[in-house]
């Protein structure tokens, strides 16, 4: 069995959040974590920053818009994530049928019949071909021609439906606002799916373990949104291929087992954004956040606060103020002078990232 400290350190290392590990580019960060939480755009950018070495906000935008090496869309659990662009299609093909089925009740509540959704998919494809990139408001205006009300949740669900069907994805930002583009036009080289069916399922599990292990089959199910039965199928396939090693309920890729045995010297302090992968990639929280302070990270209402970690263990939360250099750190307990110095360095790095000219 692995002790709690070994689990925590291995997970933080896998996420490029400990052991001095930092990736050189935004693309390298996303490839390492595979799917980065992206419900909040700024938080997603900060999630790339904290795992990188000197990555700027402009560099993140370049990866999204010029290099198009990473892309934002609805993937794990039907929520917004950023993934490597060449993984977008096969992940959608694997996950979207279940996400769409799980959303069917909401479609009915909104009056979005099967026929209306099909017509909306066709319309969105046509208008993006002719006029794209377009903002959500601009797409919504076109959708009103089908009788879809512009207020409420219907336009969002129609746009998300088209994304889950591989029609559109997020494109370049226009004056700070997100736009949508045709997925196949935006990523013309990523249309071929190298994995399908059970092979894709096993590959998703392997990617998860590369970025999150040690982890359980239940952790993978919770992260991906897949049923536990399918998660177990993926685990069985990986076991049969000999790429995993099991420590009781916990599993690691065989080549990463030595990571659980490593010990480090100086503390590695990082400032995680809200909703960070490191905090939501597992069913339970005890390895990353002390039980006495979990309510400060998860205060309720679906909120997951920005958190400061040291060698993977949460030691504080932090907030942004209205001032250009206003970042407030709220420590759970008094910290050593050495850790405080590292916190101050991270705080300054966050400020430079958010306001490079401040």
NORVENUR-V308747 format. One record per pair of residues at least 12 apart in sequence whose C-alpha atoms are under 6 Angstrom apart, sorted by the first residue. I is the first residue (numbers start at 1). J is the second residue. Records with the same first field share a line. If there is no record, write none. Layout:
BEGIN
I->J  J
END
This chain:
BEGIN
1->247
6->260
8->287  312
9->312
10->259  260
11->212  213
12->312
14->211  212
15->33  211
16->51
17->51
18->268  311
22->51  52  53
23->52  53
24->52  53
26->60
31->84
33->211
34->83
35->81  82  83
36->81  82
37->81  277
38->80  81  82
39->80
43->273  274
46->273
47->273
56->353
65->172
69->85
70->83  84  85
71->83  85
72->170
73->169
76->224
77->224  225
78->99
86->190
90->193
96->164
121->162
132->181
133->179  180  181
134->179  180
135->179
140->155
167->182  183
168->181  182  183
169->181  183
201->234
202->234
213->252
214->250  251  252
215->250  251
216->249  250
219->282  283
223->281
267->311
268->310  311
269->309  310  342
270->308  309
271->307  308
272->306  307  308
273->306
274->304  305  306
275->304
288->313
289->313  314
306->318
315->331  332
316->330  331  332
317->329  330
318->330
END
